[in-house]
Amino acid sequence: MNVEKYGAGSIVVSDYDPNWPALFTQERTRIAQALGAFALAIEHVGSTAVPGLPSKPIIDLLVGVRSLEEGEQHCIKPLEALGYTYMPEYASWIPGELFFRKGPPGPWTHHLHMMEPSHPNWEARLVFRDYLRAHGESARAYADIKRALAAASQDDIEAYRTGKDAFVEETTAKARAWRAAARAR
């Protein structure tokens, strides 16, 4: 069994930091300048994008590109110049995206997920984020799950990630129904 260890030791879920949105905004500006027209959109996703939600203190960015091939050809070097490390080995568990980390080898400060906006995971990440922003009870339930998993997983990031899967899938389904109902009004 190949267990991926978290780079900084034990997984820590921190209380919400009101500086996370500003850190995202600063990074979005840097990425937009570095990638220019290759970045179709840059979104703040993950738990740091949900006010009040505890999280690992890592800013998750979702960057839209016309194609992954174009991203590989034109975006890796400019992102490396900003301190990001491209992680091609992650393609096996996150197909359809290019994944980057920024920061010292654990704890990382930023994760960048690059994909085509037409990929189903693009919409899934945004609707999940928006649903948690609008439904505090779901965000609190997610916080409880994350804290319990962090304590149980210790430094096994794969166990932490997969332990959230059922909640994320169920909540994403609710979020899609919620969004469809809002659009039907």
Phi, psi and omega per residue, in radians:
M1 nan 2.268 -3.136
N2 -1.764 1.785 -3.113
V3 -1.695 2.101 3.092
E4 -1.369 2.211 3.129
K5 -1.610 2.523 3.095
Y6 -1.269 2.351 -2.983
G7 -1.060 -0.409 -3.035
A8 -1.920 0.264 -3.072
G9 1.742 -2.401 -3.100
S10 -1.140 2.544 3.076
I11 -1.274 2.268 -3.133
V12 -2.119 2.215 3.028
V13 -1.782 1.996 -3.068
S14 -1.618 2.720 2.991
D15 -1.040 2.709 3.125
Y16 -0.985 2.392 3.102
D17 -1.943 2.033 -3.122
P18 -1.104 -0.142 3.076
N19 -1.435 -0.225 -3.084
W20 -1.001 -0.770 3.111
P21 -1.055 -0.672 3.126
A22 -1.185 -0.656 3.094
L23 -1.117 -0.690 3.063
F24 -1.077 -0.834 -3.096
T25 -1.033 -0.751 3.108
Q26 -1.064 -0.779 -3.088
E27 -1.233 -0.672 3.102
R28 -1.012 -0.752 3.133
T29 -1.073 -0.782 -3.141
R30 -1.109 -0.750 -3.125
I31 -1.184 -0.747 3.129
A32 -1.050 -0.723 3.113
Q33 -1.161 -0.691 -3.101
A34 -1.258 -0.632 -3.047
L35 -1.708 -0.347 3.123
G36 0.973 -2.342 -3.058
A37 -1.200 -0.206 3.100
F38 -1.215 -0.447 3.099
A39 -1.583 1.882 -3.141
L40 -1.349 -0.559 3.141
A41 -2.778 2.645 3.074
I42 -2.371 2.015 -3.070
E43 -2.034 2.602 3.011
H44 -1.593 2.067 -3.130
V45 -2.234 -3.136 -3.127
G46 1.404 3.142 -3.030
S47 -1.148 -0.517 3.128
T48 -1.188 -0.192 3.128
A49 -1.594 0.009 -3.097
V50 -1.982 1.883 -3.116
P51 -0.923 2.270 3.101
G52 1.543 -0.188 -3.063
L53 -1.504 2.160 3.038
P54 -1.074 2.669 -3.054
S55 -2.798 2.807 2.815
K56 -1.114 2.396 -3.060
P57 -1.351 1.093 3.136
I58 -2.229 2.151 3.130
I59 -1.369 2.132 3.095
D60 -1.712 2.221 3.111
L61 -2.042 2.408 3.083
L62 -1.960 2.030 -3.077
V63 -1.986 2.136 3.122
G64 -1.571 2.343 3.075
V65 -2.284 2.736 -3.141
R66 -1.052 -0.697 3.109
S67 -2.671 2.666 3.097
L68 -1.138 -0.584 3.103
E69 -1.062 -0.774 3.100
E70 -1.114 -0.694 3.088
G71 -1.057 -0.768 3.127
E72 -1.123 -0.704 -3.089
Q73 -1.281 -0.644 -2.939
H74 -2.060 -0.175 -3.002
C75 -1.966 -0.401 -3.072
I76 -1.091 -0.896 -3.100
K77 -1.080 -0.792 3.098
P78 -1.090 -0.601 3.106
L79 -1.252 -0.650 3.063
E80 -1.058 -0.630 3.104
A81 -1.130 -0.402 3.087
L82 -1.576 0.027 3.111
G83 1.757 0.118 3.127
Y84 -1.498 2.573 3.043
T85 -1.998 2.163 3.094
Y86 -1.321 2.346 -3.079
M87 -2.046 1.334 -3.069
P88 -1.081 -0.438 -3.134
E89 -1.153 -0.286 3.134
Y90 -1.347 -0.179 -3.131
A91 -1.023 -0.430 -3.109
S92 -1.231 -0.535 3.115
W93 -1.902 -0.134 3.017
I94 -2.314 1.181 -3.129
P95 -1.127 2.622 3.116
G96 1.502 0.184 3.080
E97 -2.585 2.764 2.976
L98 -1.793 2.326 -3.054
F99 -2.047 2.376 -3.136
F100 -2.298 2.608 3.001
R101 -2.100 2.656 3.052
K102 -2.330 2.512 3.100
G103 2.072 3.089 3.118
P104 -1.100 2.879 3.071
P105 -1.080 1.528 -3.094
G106 1.097 2.227 -0.094
P107 -1.352 2.443 3.109
W108 -1.443 2.706 -3.123
T109 -1.777 -0.477 -3.080
H110 -2.499 2.513 2.927
H111 -2.095 2.352 3.133
L112 -2.103 2.154 3.131
H113 -1.915 1.996 -3.124
M114 -1.871 2.225 3.120
M115 -2.723 2.983 3.065
E116 -1.388 2.328 3.128
P117 -1.031 -0.308 3.081
S118 -1.396 -0.177 3.129
H119 -1.204 2.393 -3.120
P120 -0.979 -0.523 3.141
N121 -1.213 -0.397 3.085
W122 -1.076 -0.978 -3.135
E123 -1.093 -0.694 -3.110
A124 -1.069 -0.764 -3.130
R125 -1.154 -0.683 -3.120
L126 -1.259 -0.741 -3.112
V127 -1.210 -0.617 3.069
F128 -1.085 -0.846 3.109
R129 -1.019 -0.855 -3.083
D130 -1.126 -0.654 3.126
Y131 -1.135 -0.795 3.118
L132 -1.121 -0.622 3.088
R133 -1.088 -0.613 -3.065
A134 -1.636 -0.218 -3.054
H135 -2.245 1.536 -3.097
G136 -0.999 -0.609 -3.128
E137 -1.149 -0.630 3.084
S138 -1.234 -0.680 3.093
A139 -1.104 -0.696 3.113
R140 -1.159 -0.702 3.096
A141 -1.090 -0.720 3.117
Y142 -1.126 -0.707 3.107
A143 -1.042 -0.766 3.138
D144 -1.077 -0.756 3.124
I145 -1.095 -0.794 -3.112
K146 -1.103 -0.740 3.138
R147 -1.144 -0.740 3.129
A148 -1.124 -0.742 3.127
L149 -1.150 -0.692 3.126
A150 -1.069 -0.737 3.135
A151 -1.166 -0.727 -3.094
A152 -1.332 -0.591 -3.049
S153 -1.433 -0.410 -3.075
Q154 0.976 -1.705 -3.130
D155 -2.025 0.243 -3.132
D156 -1.617 1.588 -3.040
I157 -1.151 -0.529 3.120
E158 -1.144 -0.745 3.098
A159 -1.111 -0.687 3.106
Y160 -1.086 -0.850 -3.119
R161 -1.088 -0.906 -3.062
T162 -1.215 -0.439 3.092
G163 -1.137 -0.377 3.137
K164 -1.562 -0.219 -2.984
D165 -0.944 -0.849 -3.079
A166 -1.071 -0.786 3.125
F167 -1.082 -0.790 -3.104
V168 -1.099 -0.768 -3.135
E169 -1.122 -0.809 3.132
E170 -1.097 -0.769 -3.101
T171 -1.219 -0.626 3.090
T172 -1.126 -0.681 3.081
A173 -1.099 -0.772 3.085
K174 -1.080 -0.713 -3.107
A175 -1.128 -0.689 3.113
R176 -1.143 -0.726 3.097
A177 -1.117 -0.726 3.113
W178 -1.057 -0.804 3.136
R179 -1.146 -0.737 3.137
A180 -1.095 -0.717 3.116
A181 -1.124 -0.708 3.130
A182 -1.133 -0.659 -3.134
R183 -1.262 -0.498 -3.120
A184 -1.322 -0.327 -3.131
R185 -1.245 nan nan
